[in-house]
């Protein structure tokens, strides 16, 4: 762990060498985490691009189905976040065995949840997907993709838990290797299953499921080697599994609120028609790329804040907070400029439908403007998770959902014919209003010391 500093968090009061050291630590953790976090949107992007070349209807079905899948996986993101924060604090306190023990219990919890959720999704997907009232053609494609994808759910959740545990030990490279291999493998798998074996949208789901399962096997073997080295049993402890679930409840509430916002967003997009839903899939895919990129910095904040809180280094925590916010703002502005420049090209790569291309381009301008705001929100989210201040975080996310909810509800109730204005309003609500509400509440929380717990 880095040497503590006895200064405030202001850059004007910090030794330049200490500032450079923290920046180096952030980059060392953030860059591998970036590639790891991009694995999931890369898998979805590969699916979207290949399916988009078939026709608009399969792409719309993929959009609906992938939203449900990412919602389920997103609800279980606590497996990564809670493992990272708790393990990092224990490692920082000089208790690596206890940290690994908690991570192993989270793996067993992930496996159980993956099997249960996979079964629910396999048998219940027609009812769940019909809730969004898509056309019969879109519904059929969405069910086909979902039934093949659900076999990868246990692997997806194991990847989350294993990645969080390894990050708690400041090991961001092993998840990087797994995610890179999985994303690369997914492309030829999808090509063979979609085009050679003529499985269509179902082949995209099966290819992703296979890639996720192989990623999980690789990460579990890495944790097993670490457990052998530290002489920690790989068997589950019932108390540990239940404790992991109990401590994750605030994070589940936080994620439910976030996913609730996404579900409202996709429901409103669905009500705007097939073209809007297909365009929404393109914009959401690009948004996920940017969001996961910002989350890589937030992951570095989780690890550094957690470890320094474990060693009771309040000044270092303040300095990490300041540097992470600085990095987030700069990266957010950079992403906004890049997305604005690419808004004319990305939709043309992902679909051949001119109407979808035009609508996606216009909507991407809204997301480009929102990037700096989203960057601050993501960074503060990571800081509070690393500090274990999840109860407050859950309340802030519920408040942000309440602020955003009227926008998609108005579109659902009376905006189905609004077309492009409705789409721009929808993304203005999600990318701007929702992110502003998240950022403001968390910013006022971190201005004092109470969020640190001492």
C-alpha positions in Angstrom: 0.0 0.0 0.0 1.1 3.5 -0.7 2.8 5.7 1.9 0.3 7.8 3.9 0.4 11.6 3.6 -0.3 14.1 6.2 -2.0 16.8 4.1 -5.4 17.9 3.1 -7.1 16.8 -0.2 -6.4 20.1 -1.9 -4.0 20.0 -4.9 -2.4 23.2 -3.7 -1.4 21.6 -0.4 -0.2 18.2 -1.8 3.4 17.4 -2.6 3.6 16.9 -6.4 5.3 13.6 -5.9 2.3 12.4 -3.8 -0.1 13.7 -6.4 1.8 11.8 -9.1 1.8 8.7 -7.0 -1.9 8.6 -6.5 -2.5 9.3 -10.2 -0.2 6.4 -11.0 -2.2 4.1 -8.6 -5.5 5.3 -10.2 -4.2 4.5 -13.7 -2.7 1.2 -12.7 -6.0 0.0 -11.4 -8.3 1.9 -13.8 -6.8 0.9 -17.2 -7.1 -2.9 -16.6 -10.5 -2.4 -15.1 -11.6 -0.5 -18.2 -11.0 -3.4 -20.4 -12.6 -5.8 -17.9 -15.7 -3.6 -17.5 -16.0 -3.2 -21.3 -16.3 -7.0 -21.7 -20.1 -7.0 -21.2 -20.9 -4.1 -23.6 -18.4 -5.6 -26.0 -20.3 -8.9 -26.0 -23.6 -7.0 -26.4 -22.1 -4.8 -29.2 -20.9 -7.8 -31.1 -24.4 -9.3 -30.8 -26.0 -6.1 -31.8 -23.8 -5.5 -34.8 -24.1 -9.1 -36.2 -27.8 -9.3 -35.5 -28.3 -5.8 -36.9 -27.1 -7.0 -40.3 -30.0 -9.5 -40.4 -32.8 -6.9 -40.2 -34.4 -4.4 -37.9 -36.9 -6.8 -36.2 -34.2 -9.2 -34.8 -32.2 -6.1 -33.6 -35.3 -4.8 -31.8 -35.8 -8.2 -30.2 -32.2 -8.2 -29.1 -32.7 -4.8 -27.6 -35.6 -5.9 -25.5 -34.1 -9.2 -24.4 -30.6 -7.8 -23.6 -32.2 -5.1 -21.5 -33.9 -7.8 -19.3 -30.6 -9.8 -19.1 -28.5 -6.8 -18.2 -31.1 -5.8 -15.7 -30.8 -9.2 -14.0 -27.1 -9.2 -14.1 -27.1 -5.6 -13.0 -29.2 -6.4 -9.9 -26.4 -8.8 -8.9 -23.6 -6.2 -9.4 -23.3 -6.2 -5.6 -21.4 -9.4 -6.0 -18.6 -7.4 -7.6 -19.0 -4.1 -5.7 -19.5 -5.5 -2.2 -16.6 -8.0 -2.7 -14.3 -5.3 -3.9 -15.0 -2.9 -1.1 -15.1 -5.4 1.7 -12.0 -7.3 0.6 -10.1 -4.1 0.0 -10.8 -2.8 3.5 -9.7 -6.2 5.0 -6.6 -6.2 3.0 -5.9 -2.6 4.0 -6.3 -3.7 7.6 -3.8 -6.5 7.2 -6.3 -9.3 7.1 -6.0 -10.9 3.6 -7.3 -14.4 4.7 -10.6 -12.9 6.0 -10.9 -10.9 2.8 -10.4 -13.9 0.6 -12.8 -15.9 2.8 -15.5 -13.3 2.2 -14.8 -13.4 -1.6 -15.1 -17.2 -1.7 -18.5 -17.1 0.0 -19.7 -14.5 -2.5 -18.7 -17.0 -5.3 -21.0 -19.6 -3.9 -23.8 -17.0 -3.5 -23.2 -16.1 -7.2 -23.5 -19.7 -8.4 -26.7 -20.2 -6.5 -28.3 -17.0 -7.7 -27.2 -17.7 -11.3 -28.9 -21.1 -11.4 -32.1 -19.8 -9.9 -32.3 -16.7 -12.1 -31.4 -18.7 -15.2 -34.3 -21.1 -14.6 -36.7 -18.3 -14.0 -35.7 -16.6 -17.2 -35.8 -19.8 -19.3 -39.4 -20.7 -18.3 -40.7 -17.2 -17.6 -39.3 -15.1 -20.5 -42.5 -15.0 -22.6 -44.4 -13.5 -19.7 -41.6 -11.1 -18.7 -41.0 -9.8 -22.3 -44.7 -9.4 -23.1 -44.9 -6.9 -20.3 -43.3 -4.4 -22.6 -46.0 -4.9 -25.3 -43.7 -5.4 -28.3 -45.0 -6.5 -31.7 -45.5 -10.3 -32.1 -42.5 -10.4 -34.4 -40.2 -8.6 -32.0 -41.5 -10.7 -29.1 -40.6 -13.9 -30.9 -37.1 -12.8 -31.6 -36.6 -11.6 -28.0 -37.7 -14.9 -26.6 -35.4 -16.8 -28.9 -32.4 -14.8 -27.8 -33.3 -15.0 -24.1 -33.7 -18.8 -23.9 -30.2 -19.3 -25.3 -28.6 -16.5 -23.2 -30.0 -17.7 -19.9 -27.6 -20.7 -19.9 -24.8 -18.2 -19.3 -26.3 -16.5 -16.2 -24.3 -18.6 -13.7 -21.1 -17.8 -15.5 -22.0 -14.1 -15.7 -22.6 -13.8 -11.9 -19.5 -15.9 -11.1 -17.5 -13.4 -13.2 -18.8 -10.5 -11.1 -18.0 -12.1 -7.8 -14.5 -13.3 -8.8 -13.7 -10.0 -10.4 -14.7 -8.1 -7.2 -12.6 -10.4 -5.0 -9.5 -10.1 -7.1 -9.9 -6.3 -7.3 -10.0 -6.2 -3.5 -6.4 -7.5 -3.6 -5.6 -4.8 -6.2 -5.3 -7.5 -8.9 -6.9 -5.9 -11.9 -4.9 -7.8 -14.5 -6.4 -11.3 -14.1 -10.0 -10.1 -14.8 -8.5 -8.2 -17.7 -7.1 -11.4 -19.3 -10.4 -13.1 -18.8 -12.5 -10.3 -20.2 -10.2 -9.8 -23.2 -10.2 -13.5 -24.1 -14.0 -13.8 -23.6 -14.7 -10.7 -25.8 -12.4 -12.0 -28.6 -13.8 -15.5 -28.5 -17.4 -14.2 -28.6 -16.9 -12.8 -32.1 -16.1 -16.1 -34.0 -18.6 -18.0 -31.9 -21.4 -15.6 -32.9 -20.4 -15.6 -36.5 -20.5 -19.4 -36.7 -23.7 -19.8 -34.7 -25.6 -16.9 -36.4 -24.5 -17.2 -40.1 -22.9 -20.7 -40.5 -25.4 -22.7 -38.4 -28.2 -20.2 -39.3 -29.4 -19.9 -35.6 -30.1 -16.1 -36.1 -30.6 -14.1 -32.9 -30.5 -17.3 -30.8 -26.9 -18.0 -32.0 -25.9 -14.6 -30.6 -27.3 -15.5 -27.2 -25.7 -18.9 -27.1 -22.3 -17.5 -28.2 -22.3 -15.0 -25.4 -23.4 -17.6 -22.9 -20.4 -19.9 -23.8 -17.9 -17.0 -23.6 -19.2 -15.9 -20.2 -19.0 -19.5 -18.8 -15.4 -19.9 -20.0 -14.5 -16.5 -18.4 -15.9 -17.7 -15.1 -13.9 -20.9 -15.2 -10.7 -19.0 -15.7 -11.3 -16.5 -12.9 -12.4 -19.3 -10.4 -9.1 -21.1 -11.1 -7.2 -17.9 -10.2 -9.0 -17.6 -6.9 -8.5 -21.2 -6.1 -4.7 -20.7 -6.5 -4.8 -17.7 -4.2 -6.8 -19.7 -1.7 -4.3 -22.5 -1.8 -1.4 -20.0 -1.2 -3.2 -18.4 1.8 -4.4 -21.7 3.1 -8.1 -20.7 2.9 -10.7 -23.4 2.3 -12.7 -23.1 -1.0 -15.8 -24.6 0.6 -18.7 -22.3 1.5 -19.5 -21.2 5.0 -23.2 -20.8 5.5 -22.8 -17.8 7.8 -20.5 -16.1 5.3 -22.9 -16.6 2.4 -25.8 -15.2 4.4 -23.6 -12.3 5.7 -22.6 -11.4 2.1 -26.3 -11.3 1.1 -27.4 -9.3 4.1 -24.6 -6.7 3.7 -25.5 -6.4 0.0 -29.1 -5.3 0.7 -28.4 -1.5 0.4 -26.5 -2.2 -2.9 -29.4 -4.2 -4.1 -31.8 -1.3 -3.4 -29.3 1.0 -5.2 -29.2 -1.2 -8.2 -32.9 -1.8 -8.2 -33.4 1.9 -8.5 -30.9 2.1 -11.3 -32.4 -0.8 -13.2 -35.8 0.6 -12.6 -34.8 3.7 -14.4 -33.4 1.7 -17.3 -36.6 -0.4 -17.5 -38.7 2.7 -17.6 -36.4 4.0 -20.3 -36.7 0.9 -22.5 -40.5 0.7 -21.9 -40.9 4.2 -23.1 -38.6 3.6 -26.1 -40.7 0.5 -26.9 -43.9 2.6 -26.9 -42.3 4.9 -29.5 -42.2 2.1 -32.1 -39.8 -0.4 -33.7 -37.6 2.2 -35.2 -37.2 4.0 -31.9 -36.5 0.7 -30.1 -33.8 -0.3 -32.6 -32.2 3.2 -32.4 -32.4 3.0 -28.6 -30.4 -0.2 -28.7 -27.6 1.5 -30.6 -27.6 4.5 -28.3 -27.7 2.4 -25.2 -24.8 0.2 -26.5 -22.7 3.3 -27.0 -23.8 4.7 -23.6 -22.7 1.5 -21.9 -19.3 1.7 -23.5 -18.9 5.2 -22.1 -20.4 4.3 -18.7 -18.2 1.3 -18.2 -15.2 3.4 -19.1 -16.2 5.9 -16.4 -16.8 3.0 -14.0 -13.2 1.9 -14.5 -12.1 5.0 -12.7 -14.8 4.4 -10.1 -13.4 0.9 -9.6 -10.0 2.4 -8.8 -11.7 4.7 -6.3 -13.4 1.7 -4.7 -10.1 -0.1 -4.2 -8.0 2.9 -3.0 -10.7 4.3 -0.8 -11.4 0.8 0.7 -7.7 0.0 1.4 -6.9 3.4 2.9 -10.0 3.3 5.1 -8.9 -0.1 6.2 -5.6 1.4 7.3 -7.4 4.4 8.9 -5.8 6.9 6.6 -8.3 9.7 6.4 -6.0 12.2 4.7 -5.2 9.7 2.0 -8.9 9.0 1.4 -9.6 12.7 0.9 -6.7 12.9 -1.6 -7.9 9.9 -3.5 -11.4 11.4 -3.7 -10.1 14.7 -5.1 -7.9 13.1 -7.7 -10.6 10.7 -8.8 -13.1 13.5 -9.3 -10.5 15.4 -11.3 -9.9 12.4 -13.5 -13.6 11.8 -13.9 -14.3 15.4 -15.0 -11.5 15.4 -17.6 -12.5 11.9 -19.0 -16.1 12.9 -19.1 -15.4 16.0 -21.3 -13.2 13.9 -23.5 -15.8 11.2 -24.0 -18.4 13.8 -24.8 -16.3 15.2 -27.6 -15.5 11.7 -28.9 -19.1 10.5 -28.9 -20.3 13.7 -30.6 -17.8 13.2 -33.4 -18.7 9.5 -33.8 -22.4 10.1 -33.7 -22.5 10.2 -37.6 -20.6 6.9 -38.0 -21.5 4.5 -35.3 -25.2 4.1 -36.2 -24.2 3.4 -39.9 -22.0 0.6 -38.7 -24.6 -1.0 -36.6 -27.7 -0.9 -38.9 -28.6 -0.4 -42.6 -31.9 1.2 -41.9 -31.7 5.0 -42.7 -34.5 5.9 -40.2 -32.8 4.1 -37.4 -29.5 5.7 -38.3 -30.9 9.2 -38.3 -32.7 8.8 -35.0 -29.7 7.2 -33.3 -27.4 10.0 -34.5 -29.7 12.8 -33.1 -30.0 11.0 -29.8 -26.3 10.5 -29.4 -25.9 14.3 -29.4 -27.8 14.4 -26.1 -25.7 11.7 -24.5 -22.5 13.5 -25.6 -23.6 16.6 -23.7 -24.3 14.6 -20.6 -20.9 12.8 -20.3 -19.2 15.3 -17.9 -22.2 15.1 -15.5 -22.4 11.3 -15.7 -18.6 11.1 -15.0 -19.0 12.9 -11.7 -22.0 10.7 -10.7 -20.1 7.5 -11.5 -17.0 8.6 -9.6 -18.9 9.5 -6.5 -20.8 6.3 -6.7 -17.6 4.3 -6.6 -16.2 6.4 -3.7 -19.2 5.7 -1.5 -19.2 2.0 -2.3 -15.6 1.8 -1.4 -16.3 3.5 1.9 -19.1 1.1 2.6 -21.6 4.0 2.8 -24.2 2.0 0.9 -27.2 2.9 3.0 -27.0 6.6 2.1 -26.1 5.6 -1.5 -29.3 3.6 -1.7 -31.4 6.5 -0.6 -29.8 8.8 -3.1 -30.5 6.4 -5.9 -34.1 6.1 -5.0 -34.4 9.9 -4.9 -32.9 10.1 -8.4 -35.3 7.5 -9.7 -38.2 9.5 -8.3 -36.9 12.7 -10.1 -36.5 10.8 -13.4 -39.6 8.6 -13.5 -42.2 11.3 -14.7 -40.3 11.6 -18.0 -40.8 8.0 -19.3 -44.2 7.7 -17.6 -45.5 10.8 -19.6 -44.2 9.2 -22.8 -45.8 5.9 -22.0 -49.1 7.5 -21.2 -49.4 10.0 -24.0 -46.3 10.2 -26.1 -46.3 7.1 -28.3 -46.7 9.3 -31.4 -44.0 11.8 -30.5 -41.3 10.2 -32.6 -37.9 11.9 -32.5 -39.0 14.6 -30.0 -40.1 11.8 -27.7 -36.8 10.0 -28.1 -34.8 13.2 -27.4 -36.9 13.9 -24.3 -36.5 10.4 -23.1 -32.7 10.5 -23.3 -32.6 14.0 -21.9 -34.4 12.7 -18.8 -32.1 9.7 -18.4 -28.7 11.1 -19.4 -29.1 14.5 -18.0 -31.9 14.8 -15.3 -31.2 11.4 -13.7 -27.4 11.9 -13.6 -27.7 15.4 -12.2 -29.9 14.1 -9.4 -27.4 11.3 -8.6 -24.4 13.6 -8.7 -25.8 16.4 -6.5 -26.9 14.2 -3.7 -23.6 12.3 -3.5 -21.5 15.4 -3.9 -23.0 17.0 -0.7 -22.4 13.7 1.1 -18.7 13.6 0.5 -18.1 17.2 1.5 -17.7 16.1 5.2 -16.1 13.1 7.0 -19.2 11.2 8.2 -19.2 9.0 5.0 -15.9 7.5 6.0 -17.3 5.9 9.2 -14.7 7.5 11.6 
